[in-house]
Amino acid sequence: MAGVGSLPERSEVSVRSFSPWIDRGSLILFAAGAVIAAPEIAYFLEQWLGGTAMIATACGLVILVPILATSLGKLVVRMQL
């Protein structure tokens, strides 16, 4: 892959290092928070969803936690903390 340059409409290739540990750490942090918050969220949703509140909470958190963890990881890398 010799002679590979930057993509069109992009500046120079970034020198920042992207560590997967930032993403892993934020994923663990959000997953732990989701486990702690799940019963409270399910209790809140129970008035509308009834017995399926915990299932809906689990499905929502399975979708939401990786999205939030990735967003936090990107934010930390942009800030270079």
C-alpha positions as CSV (number, residue, x, y, z in Angstrom):
1,M,0.0,0.0,0.0
2,A,2.7,2.4,-0.9
3,G,1.8,5.9,-1.9
4,V,-1.3,6.0,0.1
5,G,-2.2,9.6,1.1
6,S,-4.9,11.2,3.1
7,L,-8.5,11.1,2.0
8,P,-9.9,13.9,-0.2
9,E,-11.1,17.0,1.7
10,R,-9.1,15.8,4.7
11,S,-6.1,17.5,6.4
12,E,-2.8,15.7,7.1
13,V,-2.8,12.3,8.7
14,S,-3.3,12.7,12.4
15,V,-0.5,11.8,14.8
16,R,-2.8,11.1,17.7
17,S,-2.8,7.5,18.9
18,F,-6.2,5.8,19.3
19,S,-6.1,3.4,22.1
20,P,-8.8,0.8,22.4
21,W,-8.4,1.0,26.2
22,I,-10.3,4.3,26.3
23,D,-13.3,2.6,24.6
24,R,-13.0,-0.5,26.8
25,G,-12.9,1.6,30.0
26,S,-15.9,3.7,29.0
27,L,-17.8,0.6,28.0
28,I,-17.1,-1.0,31.4
29,L,-18.1,2.3,33.1
30,F,-21.4,2.6,31.3
31,A,-22.2,-1.1,31.6
32,A,-21.7,-1.0,35.4
33,G,-23.9,2.1,35.5
34,A,-26.6,0.4,33.4
35,V,-26.6,-2.7,35.7
36,I,-27.0,-0.4,38.7
37,A,-29.7,1.8,37.1
38,A,-31.7,-0.9,35.3
39,P,-34.1,-1.8,38.2
40,E,-34.9,1.9,38.8
41,I,-35.5,2.5,35.1
42,A,-37.7,-0.6,34.9
43,Y,-39.7,0.5,38.0
44,F,-40.3,3.9,36.3
45,L,-41.4,2.3,33.0
46,E,-43.6,-0.3,34.8
47,Q,-46.6,2.1,34.9
48,W,-46.7,2.2,31.1
49,L,-45.3,-1.2,30.1
50,G,-46.4,-3.4,33.0
51,G,-44.6,-6.7,33.2
52,T,-42.4,-6.1,30.1
53,A,-40.7,-3.1,31.7
54,M,-37.5,-5.0,32.6
55,I,-37.3,-6.6,29.1
56,A,-37.7,-3.2,27.5
57,T,-35.1,-1.6,29.8
58,A,-32.6,-4.4,29.0
59,C,-33.1,-4.0,25.3
60,G,-32.8,-0.2,25.5
61,L,-29.7,-0.4,27.6
62,V,-28.1,-3.0,25.3
63,I,-28.5,-0.5,22.4
64,L,-27.7,2.7,24.4
65,V,-24.6,1.6,26.4
66,P,-22.3,0.9,23.4
67,I,-23.4,4.1,21.7
68,L,-22.7,6.2,24.8
69,A,-19.4,4.4,25.4
70,T,-18.2,5.0,21.8
71,S,-19.2,8.7,22.0
72,L,-17.3,9.2,25.3
73,G,-14.3,7.4,23.9
74,K,-14.3,9.7,20.8
75,L,-14.7,12.8,23.0
76,V,-11.7,11.8,25.2
77,V,-9.5,11.1,22.2
78,R,-10.5,14.5,20.6
79,M,-9.6,16.2,23.9
80,Q,-6.4,14.1,24.1
81,L,-6.8,13.4,27.8
